[in-house]
Amino acid sequence: MAEWRLVELRLRAEGPCPMAGWSGSAAYRILVETTRREAEPKNKIYAHPIYLGGRPLLTGVDGRAAVLEPGARLAIRAAMSEQDAYYLLAAVSKNPRPEAPCHLEAEQLSLTALEPALPDGHGFATVKLVFAPTAFMFHGRDVLYPSPQRIAYSLTKTYRDMFGTDLKQLADRAPTALELTHFAVRPVRVGIGEARTVPAYIGKAELAIYGNVETWLALLKLGQATGVGISRAIGFGKYKIKEIKKLA
């Protein structure tokens, strides 16, 4: 199986940069087209929305648009295989200007290993999460809230795809291991390009975890890099862990 890296590409806008559509679509396009200068990507890329000032840029959400001022510094993050990350590194080192709808210059590219370790440890914990646009699908139906079971199946499937270990038995225990104790989310429409909008939700949630706490926490931490749900290649499903409380 491939080894995986969390990539962060820091960029500077050389001129005004209008952004009307979903910033995750732009991030994915920049990563793929830049990597292709060196070689065709071999594995899946889990892009994030573009970050500005450390926060996701939510352009395209309910028609939101923005113009990045000259000199604005932004970051593109993604989970990529080690091989594709080094293709990207080679491409950026040869030409720091990525393919983009506006003039950007790459200033720094960092790579951090994504560890497959799943520690064992039982108990009880609560986790507070903040979601950027996220959506799940269940038999063709949109699931527009942070369903613990959908989160569990998404995390365990991604872990299997990345590291080759089947965690289906763990996921099947999610109804007795994970409980949504609080959430405050709202539905949004996200313009992902070519005049297409899709439904999602944004907001906050708190999960209670019982049983294999350390394993679930490790999966949730990995999920910050890969996201959960559908359309993760273009930056959907990204969340941030705001607080972890271990209560037993």
C-alpha positions as CSV (number, residue, x, y, z in Angstrom):
1,M,0.0,0.0,0.0
2,A,1.1,3.6,-0.6
3,E,2.4,5.8,2.2
4,W,0.5,9.0,2.6
5,R,1.3,12.6,3.3
6,L,-0.5,15.8,4.4
7,V,0.6,18.4,1.9
8,E,0.5,22.1,2.5
9,L,1.2,24.5,-0.4
10,R,1.5,28.1,0.6
11,L,0.9,30.6,-2.1
12,R,0.9,34.4,-2.6
13,A,-1.5,36.2,-4.8
14,E,0.4,38.4,-7.3
15,G,-2.6,40.4,-8.3
16,P,-6.3,40.6,-7.6
17,C,-7.8,37.1,-7.6
18,P,-11.6,36.8,-7.9
19,M,-13.1,33.6,-6.5
20,A,-16.8,32.9,-7.0
21,G,-17.0,29.1,-7.0
22,W,-16.2,26.6,-4.3
23,S,-12.6,27.1,-3.3
24,G,-12.1,23.3,-2.9
25,S,-12.7,22.8,-6.6
26,A,-10.0,25.4,-7.3
27,A,-7.6,23.8,-4.8
28,Y,-8.1,20.4,-6.4
29,R,-7.6,21.8,-9.9
30,I,-4.4,23.5,-8.9
31,L,-3.0,20.4,-7.2
32,V,-3.8,18.1,-10.1
33,E,-2.7,20.3,-12.9
34,T,0.6,21.2,-11.1
35,T,1.4,17.6,-10.3
36,R,0.8,16.7,-14.0
37,R,3.7,18.8,-15.0
38,E,5.8,16.1,-13.6
39,A,3.6,12.9,-13.9
40,E,0.0,11.8,-13.9
41,P,-1.2,11.4,-10.2
42,K,-1.2,7.7,-9.3
43,N,-3.6,7.8,-6.3
44,K,-6.6,9.6,-5.0
45,I,-6.1,13.2,-3.8
46,Y,-8.2,14.4,-0.8
47,A,-8.1,18.2,-1.3
48,H,-9.2,20.8,1.3
49,P,-10.9,24.1,0.7
50,I,-8.4,26.9,0.2
51,Y,-7.4,28.4,3.6
52,L,-7.0,32.2,4.1
53,G,-5.8,33.4,7.5
54,G,-6.0,29.8,8.7
55,R,-9.7,29.5,8.0
56,P,-11.4,27.7,5.0
57,L,-12.4,30.1,2.3
58,L,-16.1,29.4,1.8
59,T,-16.6,30.9,-1.6
60,G,-19.3,29.2,-3.6
61,V,-21.4,28.6,-0.5
62,D,-24.9,30.1,-0.9
63,G,-23.5,32.3,-3.7
64,R,-20.6,33.7,-1.7
65,A,-17.8,35.3,-3.6
66,A,-14.5,37.0,-2.7
67,V,-11.6,38.8,-4.3
68,L,-8.1,38.0,-2.9
69,E,-6.1,41.2,-2.7
70,P,-2.5,41.4,-4.2
71,G,-0.1,40.0,-1.6
72,A,-2.7,37.8,0.1
73,R,-1.3,34.6,1.4
74,L,-3.3,31.4,1.2
75,A,-2.7,27.7,1.7
76,I,-3.8,24.6,-0.1
77,R,-3.8,21.4,1.9
78,A,-4.4,17.8,0.8
79,A,-3.9,14.2,1.7
80,M,-1.8,12.7,-1.1
81,S,0.2,9.5,-1.6
82,E,3.9,10.0,-1.0
83,Q,4.6,9.4,-4.7
84,D,2.2,12.0,-5.8
85,A,3.4,14.4,-3.1
86,Y,6.9,14.2,-4.5
87,Y,5.7,14.7,-8.0
88,L,4.0,17.9,-6.8
89,L,7.2,18.9,-4.9
90,A,9.3,18.4,-8.1
91,A,6.8,20.4,-10.2
92,V,6.7,23.3,-7.8
93,S,10.5,23.4,-7.4
94,K,10.9,23.7,-11.2
95,N,8.1,26.3,-11.6
96,P,6.6,28.0,-8.6
97,R,3.6,29.4,-10.5
98,P,0.8,26.8,-10.5
99,E,-1.9,26.5,-13.1
100,A,-4.6,28.7,-11.7
101,P,-7.4,31.1,-12.8
102,C,-5.4,34.0,-11.4
103,H,-1.7,34.8,-10.8
104,L,-0.3,32.9,-7.8
105,E,3.2,32.1,-6.7
106,A,4.2,29.2,-4.5
107,E,6.3,30.2,-1.5
108,Q,6.5,27.0,0.5
109,L,5.6,23.3,0.3
110,S,5.6,21.1,3.4
111,L,4.9,17.4,3.7
112,T,3.8,15.6,6.9
113,A,3.5,11.8,7.3
114,L,0.0,10.5,7.9
115,E,0.4,7.6,10.4
116,P,-1.7,4.4,10.1
117,A,-1.3,3.5,13.8
118,L,-4.6,2.9,15.6
119,P,-3.8,2.7,19.4
120,D,-5.9,0.5,21.6
121,G,-7.5,2.0,24.7
122,H,-11.0,1.9,26.1
123,G,-13.0,4.4,28.1
124,F,-15.3,7.4,27.4
125,A,-14.7,10.7,25.7
126,T,-16.4,13.6,24.0
127,V,-15.2,15.4,20.9
128,K,-16.3,18.8,19.5
129,L,-16.1,19.2,15.7
130,V,-16.5,22.2,13.4
131,F,-17.6,21.3,9.8
132,A,-16.9,23.0,6.6
133,P,-19.4,22.0,3.8
134,T,-20.1,18.3,4.3
135,A,-22.6,15.8,2.9
136,F,-23.3,12.1,3.2
137,M,-25.3,9.8,0.9
138,F,-27.4,6.9,2.0
139,H,-29.0,4.8,-0.8
140,G,-29.2,7.9,-3.1
141,R,-30.5,10.2,-0.4
142,D,-28.7,13.2,1.0
143,V,-27.8,13.0,4.7
144,L,-27.3,16.7,5.7
145,Y,-26.3,16.4,9.4
146,P,-23.3,14.8,11.2
147,S,-24.7,11.3,11.4
148,P,-22.3,9.2,13.7
149,Q,-22.9,6.1,11.6
150,R,-22.1,7.8,8.3
151,I,-19.0,9.4,9.9
152,A,-17.9,5.9,11.2
153,Y,-18.4,4.2,7.9
154,S,-16.7,7.0,6.0
155,L,-13.6,7.0,8.3
156,T,-13.2,3.2,8.3
157,K,-13.6,2.9,4.5
158,T,-11.0,5.7,3.9
159,Y,-8.6,3.9,6.3
160,R,-9.1,0.7,4.4
161,D,-8.5,2.4,1.0
162,M,-5.4,4.2,2.3
163,F,-3.7,1.5,4.5
164,G,-5.4,-1.8,3.5
165,T,-6.9,-2.7,6.8
166,D,-10.5,-3.7,7.0
167,L,-12.3,-2.0,10.0
168,K,-15.8,-3.1,9.1
169,Q,-16.3,-4.8,12.5
170,L,-15.4,-1.6,14.2
171,A,-17.8,0.4,12.0
172,D,-20.6,-2.0,12.6
173,R,-20.3,-1.3,16.3
174,A,-20.8,2.5,15.7
175,P,-24.4,2.6,16.8
176,T,-23.4,1.5,20.4
177,A,-20.0,3.4,20.4
178,L,-20.8,6.8,19.0
179,E,-23.6,9.2,20.0
180,L,-24.4,12.7,18.6
181,T,-25.0,14.6,21.8
182,H,-25.3,18.1,20.3
183,F,-25.2,19.7,16.9
184,A,-26.0,23.1,15.4
185,V,-25.7,22.9,11.6
186,R,-27.5,24.6,8.7
187,P,-28.1,23.4,5.1
188,V,-26.2,25.3,2.3
189,R,-25.9,25.1,-1.5
190,V,-22.4,24.9,-2.9
191,G,-21.4,26.0,-6.4
192,I,-18.8,23.4,-7.5
193,G,-18.4,24.7,-11.0
194,E,-20.0,24.5,-14.5
195,A,-23.2,26.2,-13.0
196,R,-23.7,23.1,-10.8
197,T,-24.7,23.5,-7.1
198,V,-25.0,20.7,-4.6
199,P,-26.5,20.4,-1.1
200,A,-24.3,20.2,2.1
201,Y,-24.3,21.3,5.7
202,I,-21.9,23.4,7.8
203,G,-21.8,23.9,11.6
204,K,-20.7,22.3,14.9
205,A,-21.3,19.0,16.5
206,E,-20.3,17.1,19.6
207,L,-19.8,13.3,19.6
208,A,-19.6,11.0,22.6
209,I,-17.4,8.0,22.2
210,Y,-17.7,4.8,24.3
211,G,-15.5,1.7,24.1
212,N,-12.6,1.8,21.7
213,V,-11.9,5.5,22.4
214,E,-8.3,5.7,21.3
215,T,-9.0,4.0,18.0
216,W,-11.9,6.3,17.2
217,L,-9.9,9.3,18.2
218,A,-7.1,8.3,15.9
219,L,-9.5,7.8,13.0
220,L,-11.1,11.2,13.7
221,K,-7.7,12.9,13.7
222,L,-6.8,11.2,10.4
223,G,-10.2,12.4,9.1
224,Q,-9.1,16.0,9.6
225,A,-6.8,15.3,6.6
226,T,-9.1,13.3,4.4
227,G,-12.5,14.5,5.3
228,V,-15.7,12.4,5.5
229,G,-18.7,11.9,3.2
230,I,-18.9,12.6,-0.5
231,S,-16.9,14.8,-2.9
232,R,-13.8,14.8,-0.7
233,A,-11.5,15.1,-3.7
234,I,-12.8,18.7,-4.1
235,G,-12.7,19.7,-0.4
236,F,-16.0,18.5,1.0
237,G,-16.2,16.9,4.4
238,K,-13.5,18.7,6.1
239,Y,-13.8,19.3,9.8
240,K,-11.6,20.5,12.7
241,I,-11.4,19.0,16.1
242,K,-11.9,21.8,18.6
243,E,-11.8,19.9,21.9
244,I,-11.3,16.4,23.2
245,K,-12.4,15.5,26.7
246,K,-11.5,12.0,28.1
247,L,-13.9,11.3,30.9
248,A,-12.8,7.7,31.8
